[in-house]
Structures are given as C-alpha cells and as structure tokens.
Amino acid sequence: MPPPDWPNAIAHVDADCFYASCELLRRPDLKNIPVCVMSSQDACIVAKTYDAREAGITTGMTVWDARKLMPGATFLPADFRYYGQISDKLFSVLRRFSPAVEEYSIDEGFMDMNGLRALHRKPYRQIADNIREAVHQQVGVTVSVGVSATRTLAKMASEYNKPNGTTIVAGRRILEFLQRVSVRDIPGIGANREALLDKFGIRSGADFAAAGEHLIGRLLGRAGTDLWHELNGTPVYRVEPEAGLPKSVARTASMGQVTGDKATIHAHLIHHAMRLSGALMEKRITAKHLTVFLALKSFAKQAITSELPYPTADYFLLAKQAGKALDDMFDPGQRYRACGLIATGIAIRQAGNFDLFQQAEQRQEEKHLKLLETLHNVNQKFGSNTMTVCASLKLAGKGNHARFNYPMLECV
Ligand SMILES: [Mg+2]
C-alpha cells in the first residue's frame, strides 16, 4: 500500500546561484554576461551563473583556471555583508507564508507547511508557486521549491527542477520520484558511499529506499538508516526554526588595570556594547535580555540581568541598559578589574518584534541600525577602530590607533 499523501509537509526553498544573482541585482549591466564570484582572497570561485557552469567552471576551481576556461566572464569579489542583506529579505518573505522557517544557510531554508493548505485555501503546488513569485518580485532573485513529507525528500525535490522550479512529491509519488534520481542526489551520499552502494546494486534513489534497512545500516551506519526512513517518507529530521542559534553572545574583557574610576568602567562597557551590537547584527539575531557584570579586584563578581524593551541588536539600547546597571552596581569604595555584557534570549531578527504601540520605537531602531550598519561597514573596510562612539574614546588614548578615532555618534 502506498504511504498517505501528506502525513507531514516540509518545503525546501533554495535560491538559484545566490551570490551571482545578488551581484546581478545591483549590476543589471552584467545581464547575459557569465558572472563568477570569487572567494575573499580572490583565490577560487565560490559561485557562478548557469552559463559559466556550462562552460565547465565549478565551485572551488581556482580563478586562474576559470579565467582560462572563460576569459569573457566577469569576475567579482564576494561581498558577504551584502548577500546577508538580500538573505534577510528572502527569509522575511518566507516567514509571511509560514511562521516556522529554519534558516539552513544564507540561501536555503526549510519551512513547516503543515496546516498551510487550510490557511491559504490552496494546494501545496500553488503555495510553492506563490512563494517563488513573491521572492522574485520582492527580493529580485529566483528560488526553487521542493515540497514533500520529509526534509531529505523536500531538499532533493527543490534540486530536481532548477532554476526557478517547483517540485511536489506527495506520498504516493515518492517511489516514482526516487526512480528518476541516483543515490548521488541523496544529500549526504558522496562519491565514496556511491561506490560502496554500487557494489550492492544500489544505484537509484528507489534502489536505496527498497533496500533493507538492515543492509543500509550495515553499509552506512545510523546516518544511513536515518536517510532510509526519510526516503521512505517517515520524517526523522524536523524543521527547527531556532536551530543553530547560540544560547548567548558575550563581549567581556579584563580592563588591563584595577580601577575605582566609574568613567573608565563605563567606557569599557560602552566599547563592549558596540562590539556586542556588531556581533548580533552580523548574525542577524536579536537579544531579549542583557546581563551586565563587573568583576571586583578580589575576583568576586556582581551582575544584573534585565529585560530589554523589545528583542534588539541596537547599540543605543544595549549601552543605555549597561549604563543603568553600572549606576546600580558601582560602589565608590571598591576597585574593579573586568567587566562585560552577555546577551541572552537570542532570536532571529524579524520585522514582527514590535507591537502596535511601539511604532515610534520601531522607526527609531531602524534608523539606529542603518547608522550602525554604516559604521560597521567602515570599520570592516578600514580597521576596527576607525569609527567609534565618543564615550569609548577614553580607551583610545592608549596605542597608536588614537589618531584614527573620530567621534561619530552621540553617546547615550
Ligand atoms: Mg542555492
């Protein structure tokens, strides 16, 4: 008896040659010209358009070899910060379709689709087509979408009809789908495992699913039997919207001296707030709670944890909270050796963090993040202390970075 069609529904959304498509977005003049994106040291190819791939250029190939193969192609340096911004937009479109989205990588995500047919009053194929169209219209890049009962099948389905395609594999179609793919198309099966399976006559996806669980287990171990269940339509791996998120992000350090000067400690905390905000923004995450700690000369520690008004990566809020905690904890009779900030309650940054009554705050945070983004960009290009906040300048007197420090932001 064939398995039921939709005991479970997972979509895999995968952008088509993502980095190269991002470059074409801001360089429309390169349309119809093969584009290759180079790694950070311009040593090898990390992405390429389909026409470059047809010429034989592969990911990981040296730029030298790629140029020989295709002298007419345009070679661009990778700009991961920019690709991250496009990725943010992509995932915010996906979250409008399902609240349960797992960011699997910068350009791929899994979506829990259970219940969405009733919500959108449409079959999965139409929902998947709508997702593709929405991403294309609102982000400008194309994606391919696969929908099936398990993560592994959904991922194989999105790969099946690239670029800009939808592939739906319902329960009763799984066998038919697996007959058309080779074991090499199963995620996690590389050349070595392919060669091993070949010795046992297992060549197509259907051979793999039809082989005994025991045999697959003997050849490939636990990872193999997990895949075997997934290929037979029984989910082993779930969609995990919070997967990969750190529990906390901390920026702490010794002050390099033992001091009873509150302004010095404040300057260190401001410096940590700046670095913490940068780390959160870079990972595209927010914090709900902030712990501010001070270590006394005796190594005893004091800490205050408080809730931020909303989940945020905004330096200004972090710095304000750190200042308040310092006011509450600082004892003029004590001397201190270290301090730091620990952000917890980590979540993926999304537009829906604000309720109706916080629209003014939302606008303010957007302004702050834009400003901070510019600042981080400058620091990444010209060195980490090129621009900073004036309250942390007290630290800049030491060392030869001082003359590059221009106070650009009002301190809180
Ligand atoms: Mg991709």
Boltz pocket constraint, residues with backbone or C-beta under 6 A from the ligand:
constraints:
  - pocket:
      binder: B
      contacts: [[A, 14], [A, 15], [A, 16], [A, 17], [A, 18], [A, 107], [A, 108]]
      max_distance: 6.0
